[in-house]
Amino acid sequence: MGNQIVTCWFIPRPDLGHLLDAPPEVLQVRKQEVLLKETARQRAAYLKLLRGLPEGYVLNATKPLSFAVAEVEKVILSYVVRSTARRLALRSRK
């Protein structure tokens, strides 16, 4: 199978996903366990994965931590509001 991502019918897709993204050079400074080329490959794979999700968000991780936390909170709260509104609309139709 190598580097391919295998999607199995019995593994549910996540309802919401987010990726704190930064250029490979920034990621490499923060996490040096692998070579820069591998960091770039992994980043590209995560970007592809998140962009394939209906509720996948790529957020800027080059900003200060407080900004990143606020962005993640905003994404999660927005998702919860939309999800709750859909459920309430379905219930009111019954």
Beta strands, then each sheet from edge to edge (+ up, - down):
strand 1: 17-21
strand 2: 56-60
sheet 1: 1+ 2+
end
